[in-house]
């Protein structure tokens, strides 16, 4: 039975590239599912990791040195045979131009990627869910969750990783966990890195690794010291 080693990580723009690159090289994962990726850094990752990739833009961010496109990206050592980006917030015709302090105005969607290893195909979903103040559920998150669940229901089986901006133990995360398996170990109390995150030690599990019945994940580790969020590492098996 084939398997893929995966890493999911919110890399926080280009702030931690000096930490992220050696971490990725050390872990030598087959798949990287990254959030808060700047389009201008895709070449950097390609040059240093030599992995096939797909990118989905979510917004254009106003930085002090110009406007930069931000999105989610999935990298693979194996051939990407198909990918698609499906929005559940915003319009595919418009990429909003926002300040970093306006995450509520960002488009949101899932980047679905099919990867083939030998003769087996894996479906990976990269998600950067709708932001809300202090991680509390609001009308926007509730509306977007309904749209997200509808999109996900059209995919027969998958592994879904990402920054969900909704803590485990609260409404949004727990509704997802009722439909899909939450693979983050119960003894993990946070996926926020207190040394890098602007808000400090939040003790919130906001990053997730969900699976449908056709997939199994083992060896999950939550690693800090690489970004303002922790990296989620695991090995997934397609058991269909």
Buried (B, 14 or more C-beta within 10 A) or exposed (E): EBBBBBBBBBBBBBEBBEBBBEBBEEBEBBBBBBBBBBBEBBEEBEEBBEBBBBBBBBBBBBBEEEEBBBBBBBBBBBEBEEBEBBBBBBEEEEBBEBEEEBBBBBBBBBBBBBBBBEEBBBBBBBBBBBBBEEBEBBEBBBEBBEBBBEBBEEBEBBBBBBBBBBBBEBBBBBBBBEEBBBBBEEEBEBBBBEEBBEEEEBEBBBBBBBBBEBBBBEEBEBBBEBBBBBBBBBBBBBEE
